[in-house]
Amino acid sequence: MSGPHGPRVGVPTAKPLDFRGSLGRFAGTMRPERARVVLLTLCGVVSVALTVTGPKILGDATDVIFEGFVGQLLGRTMPAGTTAEEAVARLRAAGDDAQADMVASMGDVVPGQGVDVDRLAQILAVVVLIYLGAFVFGWLQARLMTVAVQNTVRRLRDDVEAKLHRIPLSHVDKQARGDILSRVTNDIDNVAQTTTQTLAQLVTSVLTVVGVLAMMFWISWVLALVALVTVPLSVVLTMAIAKRSQPQFVEQWAATGRLNAHVEEMFTGHALVKVYGRQEEAAQTFARENEAVYDATRRAQFISGTIQPSMGFLANLNYVLVAVIGGLRVASGQLSIGDVQAFIQYSRQFTQPLTQVASMMNLLQSGVASAERVYTLLDAPEQDPDPVPARDLGHVRGRVEFSGVSFSYDPAEPLIEDLDLVAEPGQTVAIVGPTGAGKTTLVNLLMRFYEIDAGRITLDGVDIRELTRHGLRSRIGMVLQDTWLFRGTIEENLRYGVPDDADVSAEAFLEATRATSVDPFVRTLPDGYDTVLDDEGTALSAGEKQLLTIARAFLADPEILVLDEATSSVDTRTEVLVQQAMNALRSGRTAFVIAHRLSTIRDADVIVVMEHGGIVEQGGHDELLAAGGAYARLYASQFAAPAVEESEVVEDVTTAAP
């Protein structure tokens, strides 16, 4: 919704999380890093391959130790020189078939011989090399992943920054500023943190599951099928919990945006909050929004946090099944104890990545929710592109014409309809009228902050829509009622409007600052023009900040001036000085002056009176006063009323006197 005073700000409601769509879109954002992604995937493959090979070789070491232990036991009951085959035959003859089967499954057992230390040392050396190689390739994978993610997030920040310059002012005005800031800062940071913590682990986990599963089937397909029994349960459980937690993560970041919007508003207007005694109300609102963030975060983390213990339970169940069935197969001689030991390790390695993926779902969902908020900003409607090729104005005379212009913030509430206005070169056009009449809107249309619905606006006969926005705005200097200063020195703030390719001499700089009464008060500061201001300019008074913005427009040396209540924050004495400077500046330039203080626009060439989005009167000061219309009523409300009241008071006093 919007009204005659401009668009109404509101926080958009959170829409359901499109998990797959947002995740796929982020994958597309990472496409320029595909070479690194391929390389890190190969590093992951090598690292995982080495890692999954380790348990099998360690199982061989266990077999060497166990064979030596069994060989020593057999040597106590059998004569020296007995072979393994003979030992098996003796055991079967004695009726000990189970032990005979176990000894038969051991290929290198020698009755009476202990542990083969040399072979054991060789196996352990190979294991150390394997795990060292796995570490190196894992480290390379992590490093490549960090570079790929940070490059992607940097491009995402660049895209958002560029997008903010392309979205129309109408879209920004409908959003809470704090929520936009939250998307640009908190949400992008959360995407970076989530991707860094989860993406490499996800790649490793998937590769580990595939590699471990292959080794498990190689050792024993029976035990592999037993281990896979719990996988469908894990998948179903994870998806069910994730589906419930997704909306909570969306609400968590939407609530964070609302909280940031409130904090930004209260911090910007903290002086007024104190003046009107609204500290308690602001604190209550903060507490309410903070509680909303807490509730959404608690629900999201609690629901998603149940995944890990649930997966842990299934992993333990899987471990028990493998241990029991594997033990029975060792006793029957179908597997060696080293293979069972390796398989138990594999079962842990198999369930561990599944548990890790499940435990990362809360981070992943949170990151995807933030990514969707960022992509929502990137998908915001953009202003119409500049024409190609664009017109080049060359020398600007400054004739501005509004012809049949119509505009409304909301189609249901028309504001400006079929408006005609001409400002000749060098004229000063003052625009007056009650609040909400459309004065500032008229200037916003000239600057193309908003696009007209019908009609045309021309500069020197050229439709401004045929110009680039930069080409148009570079010819216009604007001083607003709300002063804006950035963190930097006073001189840097004053030179902000000067084009990069322009060279303003020290003499011209001082001339402009003296003309606007800036130089005297700046000279009283300890560091002069090198005084560093914060982004609020708190070291200066409201009038001094306004003078700086006027001087900034002077230095820009535009062909057209727009002064929107530029003297509203200046005291009466300074206003006289500023008016003199403005008169000098307006000489030879077309100027639009929006003013409520009618004393500041008496000498304007044309005074335009607006009501309800239309022009009801225009002419000179004396002409409009003589007409006795809307301007005369406005003038009387500022000057005549106090005089009447004063005369009435004098009359009452005279009557009451003896």
N, C-alpha and C positions, 0 to 999 in steps of 0.2 A: 504494500500500500504506500501511497505517497499523498502529500497534500500540497497546498499552494505555497508552502514555505520550503518545499524541497522534499526529497525522498525520506521516508521514515526508516530508521535503522532498526534491524531486527536480527536475531540469531537464527539461522536456518535449522530446521529440525534434522536430526540425524537420520539418514536413510539406512536400510539394512545393508550389512557388509556383503559386498560381492567378492568373496574370498578368492575364487578362482580367477575372476576377471582382473582384480587388482594385482594378484600374484603374477599372472601372465603378463600384465602390462609392465610390471617392474622388471620382469625377465627381458622384455623388449628394451627397456631403458638400459639394461646391461649389455646390449648387443655389441656396442663398440669395444667391449672388453672380451669378446669371444675368444681371441687368440690366447689371452691370459687364462680364461676359463678352461680352454682345451688343455693348456699346459699344466694348470693346477690339477685338472682331472687326471692327467697322465701321472703326475706326481702322486696323486692319491691312490691310483691303481697300483703303482709300484710299492708304495708304503703299505697298503692293505695286503697286497700279495705277500710281502715279506712278513707282515705281522701274523697272517693266518698260517704261514708256514711254520712259524716258531713252535706252537703247541705240538704239532706232529713230530718234529725233531726232538722236542723235549720228551715226548712219549717214547721215542727210541732210547733216550738216555735212561728213562725209568725202566724200560725193558732190559737194558744192560745191567742195571743194578739188581733188578728182580731175578734175572737169569743167574747172576753170580750168587745171589742168596739161595736160590733153589738148588744150584749146583753144589754148594757147600752142604746143604741138607741131604742131598742124594749121596754125597760122598761119605757120609757117616754110616749109611746102611748098605752101601754097595762097594764091592772091591774096586781097587784102583784100576784105571784103564777101561772102565765100563763106558760104552758109548751112549748117546742119548737114545738111540733106537733100542738098545738093550735095556736101558732103564725103563722105557715105556713098556717093553714086554714083561719085565719083572713086576711092574706095578699092576698090569692087567692080570698076570698070573696070580697075584696076591688078592685079586678082587677089588682093587682100588681104581676103578675105571675113571672116576672124576679127576683124580690126580694125574692119571695117565693121559687123559685128554688135554689137561692143562700143560703138562710137560711136552706133549707132542706139538702143541701150538707154538712152543718156543724153539725157534730155529737154531739158536746158538748156545743152548745150555750144555755144559760139560760136567758130568758128575765129579765132584771133588775139586772143581776149579772155582775160584772166587770171582770178584768183580774185575772186569777187564778195564783197568784204570786208563790205559792209553786210548782205547776206543771211547771211553767216557769223556776224556779230556778233549778229544777231537770234536765230539758232538757238541759239547758245551762251548767250545771256541766258535763253531759254526753258528750256534744260537746267538752268541754275543754279537758277531758280525751282522747277522740278520736283523737283530733289533736295533743295532746302531744305524744300519742302512735305512730301516723303517723310520727312525727318528729324523735322519737327514732329509729324506723325501717328505716327511710330514711337516718339517720346518719350512721347506721350500713351498709346500702347498699353502701353509698358513700365510706366508709372506706374500705370495702371489694373490691370495684371496683378499688380504688387507688392501693391497694396491688397487685391485679391481673394484672393490666396494667403495673405497674412498674416491676414486675417479668417478664412479657412477653417481655418488651422492653429490660430488662437486658439480657435475653437469646438471643434476636435479635442482640444486640451488641456483645455478645460472639460469635454468629454464624458468624457475619461479620468479627470479628477479626480472627477467625479460618479460614475463607474462604480466607482472604488476604494472609495467609501463605500457602494455597494450590493452588492458581492460579499461573500459570506459569509467568515468567518474561516477556514473549512475549506479554501476554495480558496486563500487567501493562504498558509496553512501548508504547502500542497503545492508551492509555487513557491519557487525561490531568490529571495531579496529583491533581490539585485543584478540578476537578470534582469528583474524587474518594473521596477526603476529604469531599466534600460537601455531598456526599451520606452517609458517615460514621457519620458525625456530624449533619449537618443541617436537612437532611431528616429524620434521626432516631429521632431527637428531635421533629420534626414536627409530626411524627407518634405518639410519646408519648403524646404530648400536645393535638392532635386531639382526640385520644382515650380516654384520661382522661376527656375531656370536652364533648364528644358526646356519649360515649357508655352507661354510666349510665343514661344519659338523654333519650337516645333512648329506653332503657329498660323500664324506668318509663313512657315514653310517650305512648308506645305500650300498656302497662298494663292499663294506665289511659284511653285510648280510649276504650278498651274492657270493663273496669269496668263502665265507664260513660255511654257507650252505653246500657249496661244491665240495669242500673238504669233508663235511659230515656224510654226504652220500658216498664219497670215496671210501671212507672208513667203514660205514655200516648203514646201508639204506634203511634197515629196520629201525635203528635208533634215530635216523634222520626223520623218518615219518612220525615217530613218537614226539620228537622235538617240535615238529610242525603242527601238532594238534592244537597248541595254544595260540598259534598265529591268528586264525580267524577271530578268536575271542578278543585278542588284542586290538585288531583292526576295528571290529564292531564297537568295542568299548571306547576306543579313542575317538571315533567319529561321533558317537552319541554325546560324549562329554563336550567335544569341540563345538558341536552344533548348539549346545546350550550356552556355551561361554562366548561365542562370537558376538551376539548383540550386546553383551556386557562390556566388551572391549570397545565397541563403537561408542557406547554411552560414556565410557570412561574418558575418551579423548574429546568427545563433544562437551562433557562437563568441564574438562580442563580448559577448553577454549572459552566457555562462559565465565569461568573463574578468572582467567587472564583478562578477559574483556572488562570485568568489574574492577579488577585491580588497576588496569590501565586508566580507566575513567576516574577512579577515586584518586589515583596519584596525580593525574593531570589537573584535576580540580580540587586538590586537597585544601587549598586556601578557602574556597567557597564552602566546602564541607564543614570546615571549622566555623566560618562566619555564620552559617545558618544552623549550627548546632546539630548537624546530621551525623556526627561521629558514631553514635550508637546505632542509628539505622544502617549506616555503611558497614559497621561491624557485624550487624545481624545478617545483612545480605551476604557478606563474605562468609560468615559461619554457615549460612544455608547452602551457598555454592560449594564451599569446602566440604560440607557434609555430603553433598551430592557426589563429588569426586571420590570421597572416601567410600561411600556405599557402592558406587559402580566399580571402583577398583577392588574392593573387598570381595564383591560377588564374582567379578571376573577371575581374580586370582584364586579364590576358593574353589570355584567350579573347575577351572582348568587345572588347579593344583591336585585334584583327586586322580588325575591321570597317572602320575608317577607311582603313588602307592599301589594303585590297581595293577599297573604293569609289573611292579615288584612282586606282587602276590602271584601273578601268572608265571613270572620267571622262576620263582621258588618252586612252584608246582611242576614246572618243566624240569627243573634240576632234580627233584625227587624221582620223577618218572625215569629220567635218563640214568640216574645212579642205580636204581633198583634193577631195571632191565639190563643195564650194562653189566652189573655184577653177576647176574644170572648167566649171561653169555660168556663171561670170563670163566666162571665155574664149569661151564660146559665145554670150554676149550674153543669156542667160536670166535673169541676175540682175545687179544693180549691185554694185560693190565695197562700197558702203556697206551694202547689205542683207546681204552676206556677213559684213562686220565686225559688224553688229548680231546676226546669227545666231550667230556664234562667241561673242559675249558672252552671248547667250541660252543657248547650250549650256552655258556655264560656270555661269550662273545656274540652269539646270535641274538640273545635276548637283550643284551646291554644296549646296542644301538637302537633297538625298538623302544626300549625304555627311555633312552636319551631323546629320540625323536618325539616321543609322547610328552616328555617333560619340557621340551622346547615349544610345544604347541601354544603355551600361554604367551611366550615371547613372540612367536611367529604370528599369532592372531593379533597381538598388540601392534606389531610392526605393520601388518597388512592393513589394519584399521587406520593407522597413521598415514600409510601410503595412499589409501583411498581418499582421505581428507586432502592430501596434497594434490592428488590427481583431480579432485573436484575443483580445486582452485585453478589448476592448469586447463580445465575444460570450461571455465567460465567464458561467457560470450565476450568477444573482443570488439573493440571499436572498428568501424569501417576502415579498410586499408587506404593508405594515401594513393591518389591517382598516379598511374604510370603511363606516359610521362606526365609530370606535374608542371603547372604553369610557373613561370618565373616572373615575378613582379618587376624586377629591376628597381628603378627609382620609384618610391612611393610618395604620391601627393597627399593621400590621407582621406579620400572621399569614401565614406561608409554609408551604405544604403540597406535598410531593411525593407523588403518588398513582399507584402502578403504573408508575413511570417506567422506560423502557428506552431504551438508547442504545448505539451502537457507531460507532467511526470507520470500521471496515471490516465489512460484513455478515458476512464469514467469521470475524470475531473479536469476538464479543459482549463488551461491557465492563460496562455496567450493565443489570441485568434485574429488572423488577418491584420497584423500590425504593420504599419508603414512608418518609416522614419529615415530622414536623410541628415547626415552630418557632413557639411562641406569641409574641404581642406582648411586646416587652421582654426576651425570653430571649436569652441568649448560647449559641449552639450551637457547640461546638468539634468539628472534624472531624479525626480522626487516623487514621494507618494507614501501612503501608509505601509506599515509592515505587511508583507505578503502580497504586495501589488505586482511583483514580478521584476523589480528593478535589477537585482543581482542576477536573476535568471537571464535577463536580456544581455548582460555582459558575458555570462557563461556561454551563451549561444554564439556571441561574437568570437570568443576564444576557442570555440568548438570543444568545450568541455562536455557539452551535450549537443546532440544533432537535432536540427529542426524537423518538425513533422511535415511542414508544407512551406512553400514560398522559397525565397532565396535571400542570402546576405552577400553583398558584393563589396569588395575593396578595390577602389579605382576601376570599377566596372567589371572586375573579375570575380566570379562566384568563389567564395572562400573554400568550397568543397573541391575546387580544381587545384588548390594549393596543398602542399604538405603541411601537416600541423606545425612542424618545426619552422617551416618557412613563414607561416602566418604568425605564430606566437613570437618569433624573433623580432617582428616589427612592432610588437605591442609591449609596453611596460605596464606592470600591474602592481598596485599597492592596495592591500586588503585591510579590512578592519582588524582581523586577527593577525597579529605579527607572527612571523616565523623566522627564527634564527637557529643556526646549527652550531654544534660544538666546534669552536675554532676562534681565531682572533677576530677583532672588530674589522680589520682591513680585509680579511678573507671573506667575511660576511658581506662587506660592502661591494667587493669585486665579484660576487657570485653571479650577478646578471651580465657581466661583461663577457662577450664571446672569447673563446680561447685564442682566436687569431687576431683579436683586437689588442692594441697597445695604448693603455691609458697612462699618460704622463703624470708625474708627481704634481705638476701644476694643475692639470685638469682634475686630478683627484682632490686636491685641497680646495679648488674652486667649488666643486660639487658639495663637499662637506661643509664649507663655510656658508654656501647658499641655503643649505637646509638646517643651519644652526647645530650641526653635529660636531664640528671642530671645537667649539668652546668647551663643551662638557667632556669630550674625549681627552682634551689636554689636561683636565684635572685628574684623570686616572693615572695611577702609578706607572703603568706600562703603555699608556697612550693607545695608539692604534694596534699595538701588539698585545693588548689585554685579551686574555682568553675567556670566552663566554661558554657557559654550558648550553645545552640544547633548549633551555627555557629562558636564557638570558636573565637569570635571577639577580645578577649584580646591577641591573639597570632598572629604572622606573619604566612604567608603561609608556609614558610620553617619549622617553629616550629611545626605547625600542622602536616606537613608531617612526621617529625621526630617522633611525638607521634604515628602515625599510624604504622610506621616501628617498633617502640619499642613494640607496642601491638602485632604485628605478632611474634616478638622475644619471648615474654613471653608465647605465645600460644604453642611454641615448636613443630611445625608440622613436619611431615616427608617429605612433599612436599611444596615448596614455589612457589608462583606466584607473580611476581613483575611487575605490569603494569604501566610503566613510574613512578616508585616510587621515583625517584630523580628529577623529572621535576621541582618541586617547591623549590629545595634546591640550595643555592648559591654554587659557585665553591669550596670555602674553606670547607664548610660543606659537600659537595659531596665527597670530598676525605675521610673525616672521616666516612661517611656513607658507602662508598665503602669498606673500610677496615672492618667495622662491618659486611657488607653483605658477604664478603669473608669468614669471620670466621663462620658466620651463615650457609653459604651454604656447609660448610665442612661436607661431609657425607650425604648430603641431595640432592634430585633431585630438581632442580630449573628451572622455566621458567621465563625468563626476557624479557619483551617487552620494547623496547627502541627505541627512535628516535635519542637520543644522542649517537652516535656510540662509543664515547670515553669510555663509561661506560661498554661496553661489549667486549672489546678486549680480556680479559682473559677467555671468555666463552669457554667451551669444544667444543660446537657445535653452530655455528651461522646459523640460518635458515632464508633465504630470501624469503619473500612471495610477490606475485603480483597477483592481480585479483583472490584471493582465493586459489591459488595454490603455491606450493613450487618450486621455480625456481633454487635455489642454496642452498647448505648446506656444511659446513666445518669449518675449523679454520680460524682465522683472516688473517694470512699471506697467507694461501692457497687461500682464496677467493680474496684477493688483487691481487695475482699473476695471477689468472684466468682472471682478467679484465672484469668480467661480471657485473651483477646487483649490487652486493655488492660494487664492486670497484667504480661504478658510484655513488652510494649513499655516499660512503666515500669521493669521490672527491668533491661532491657537498657541503660537510660540511667543508673539510679541504684544498683541493687543490685549489678550486676557489679563496678563499681569498688570498692565497699565490701568485697565478698568477696575481691577480689584484694588489697586493702590488709590485710585480716585475715590472709590466708594469708601475706603477706610478714612481718607482725609475728610470726606463729607460727613461721615459719622462722627469723627472727632470734633469737627467744627460745630455740628449740631449739638453735640453734648457739652460744648464749652459754655460757660456762663456769660 
